[in-house]
């Protein structure tokens, strides 16, 4: 279903948390045209169709994940590899689910989980509609949701393993976009991650070489490179916190 259809379906049924307590959904007002224009300016381009459809209905949704902010009004987040990160919701511990609006995805808004402890970026959902479906599954018995799988299980799995990482030589040998990306990097001490066809929970550790390690992205594609050298210099502001 579309993102708007997921919200309407959730409003039509009773949602309960794992303790059996009912959870009420509270929709904010629709976003104004000025707010949408300001958001487009902030992310540097037009918004995915499904996000615009949601904003025409509501700017926020209170209840699941405390609150989901479709305008990402807190702003100012710096997420490694996601320059236009749209903060949708937090887990209460300084980690966030962020939208990734890019020209590569004019219809749908992919969602990542940006974590600082451990410092990893994980793919959560291919669209806002998929993200909302999993959010509402948290509040529907038996409460089995990919939100929990990514948040609770996959963060330390990815942190403890370089599964899926490509060395420079491997990326060059793969050809195509991976080869072009690898050859454009300024040195060979990168691990390269191809998340173009990622499933929920796949991702990369952005902080294994320290909190100032450089993360590069191949244009707007979901291909990332993490510098394995330990950098020096001023600490970057990560996650706007």
N, C-alpha and C positions, 0 to 999 in steps of 0.2 A: 504493500500500500504506500501511497504518498505520505509525506510527513504530515500534511494537514489531516489526511484520513486517519493516520495513527493517533493523532490527538483527539479527533472526534470519536474514534472507537473507544479510547481510554475513558473519555468523559461519559460514555454510555454504559460503562460497567463499574462494578465495585472493585476498588483496588485496596489491597491490604498489605502491610509489611509482614516480615517473617514472624513477628510476635502476634499477628492476627489483628492488629489495630488498623482501622480504616484510614486510608490516606486520601485527602481531598485535593483535587486539582484546582488551582486558582489561576485563571488566565488573566494576564495583563491586557491592556488595551492594544489595538493595532498600532504599529509603528507609523509615524507621520512621514510624509514625503521628505521633509527636511532631515529627519533622522536617517532615513534610508540613503539619502544623498551624502550625508556625512559619513556613513559607514562605507559607502562605495569609495569615497575619497581616501578613507583610512586604509582600506585594503588594496587600493590602487587599481580598481577596475570594477566592472559590473558584477553583481551578485549572482550566484547560481539560481536558476529558476525556482527550485524547491524552497530555498531560503526566502526568496521574495514572496512566495505564496504563503509561507508561515507568517512572515511579518505583516502581511495584509490581514491576518486573523488576530495575531497576538505578538507582543514584543517579549513576553516572558511567560514562564510556566512555573508556578510554585507548587511544591509537593514532592515530586521525585528529585533525588539528588539535591534536596533542599530547594534550589531554584535553578532553572535553566534560563539563561539570558541570551536570547537570539540576536540581540544587538551587540553583545559583548561589550557592554558599556564601561566596564572597569578599564579596558584598554591598556596600552602600554606594555603588554607582555612581550618578552623576548624569548622565543622558543627556538632552539637550535634547529636549523634546516627548514623552518616554517615561518618565513618573514612576515606574512600577513595573518598570523595566527589569530583566530576569532575565539576568544574565551567563552565557552558555552556553559560550563559548570565545573565546580571544584569538589574535591573529596573531603574538604575540611582540614587537610594536612599539608596544604601548599602544592598540591598536584592538581592538574586540570585536564578536562576534555576540551580539545580545541578543534574548531573547523579549519579547513585548509582551502580557502577560496583561491582558485587559480583559473586562468584562461583555458587550461587543459580540461577543466570540468565545468562547462557552462550550465549543465542541467542539474548536477548533484553536488552536494557539499561533503567531501570525505571528512572523517573525524579521526583524530589521533588522541592518544592519552599521553600527556607530557608529564613525566615524573622526575623529581629531583632526588629522591631517596628510595631506590638507587636512581642515578641519573640516566634514564632511558627514554626513548620515544617509541611508542608502540602504535601500530595501526589498529584502530578500533572498528570502524564501519566505513563502507564505501559510500554511504549517503546519510543525510540527516534523517530520512525516513527509517533506515535500518537502525540508526542510533536510537531513535525514539522507541522503536519496537522493543529493543533490548532493555531500555530504561523501564518501560512499562511491564516487561516480563519480570523484572525484579519485584514488582508489586502484584504479581499474579501467581498463585500456587501452581506448581511446586517451587516457584521463585528461582528458576534456573535461567541465568542470563549471561550473555557474553560480556556484559559490563563487569560482572564479578570475576569471570575467567581472566580477563585482561588485567583488571586492577589487583586481584588477589593472588593470582597464580603466575602470570607471565612476566611480571616485572623482574623478579629475581632470576627467572629462567634465562631471560635475555641478558641480564647483567652478568650472569655467570658463564656465558657462552658466546662465542663469536659465530654461532651457527648461521650460515648463509652469507657470511662476509667474504668478499673477494679481495685478494691482494691485487696490486697494480698489474702484475703480469697476467693474472687470471681475467681481469676485466678487459685488458687489451686483446687477449685471445678470444674472448667472447664476441668481439666485433660489434658493429652497430653503435647504438647510443652509449653502451658501456665503454667501448674502446675510445670513442670521441671524448667522453667525460674524463676518463683516466688520463688521456694524453694532454688534456687541457689543465690538469692540476700542476701546481708549481713544484712538486717533488713526488717521490714514489712511496713515501711512508704514510699512506692512507689505507684504511679499510673501506671498501666500497660496498654499499648495500642496495640491492635492487628490489624495491617494494612496489613495483608497478602492478604486480599481481599478488600482493600480500593478502594473507588471511588474518582474521582478528588475532592479535597477540604477537604477530611478527614485528620486528623493529630493530633498533640498534642502540648500543650504549654510547651516549654522546660524551660521557664524562670519565671514561676509564683512564684517559691520559691527563686528567685534571679538569677543573671547572672552566678553564680558559681555552680548552682545545677547540680548534677551528672545525666547523661543520660546513661543508659545501653541498650545494644541490645542483643537479643538472637542469638548468632552466626551471620550468615548472613541473618537470617530470618527477615521479617519486623514486629518484635515484640519488643517494646520499653518499658523501665521503667524509670520514672522520679522521682527522689528523692524529696519528699515534705518537707524535713527539710531544713532550711536555713544554708548553709555551711559557713565556715570561711576560711580564707587563701587568697593566692594570686589570683588575678583576671585572669581567663583564657583568652587567646586570641581567640575571637570568630569571625568567618568569615574572619580571616586574615586581619582585618581592625583595 
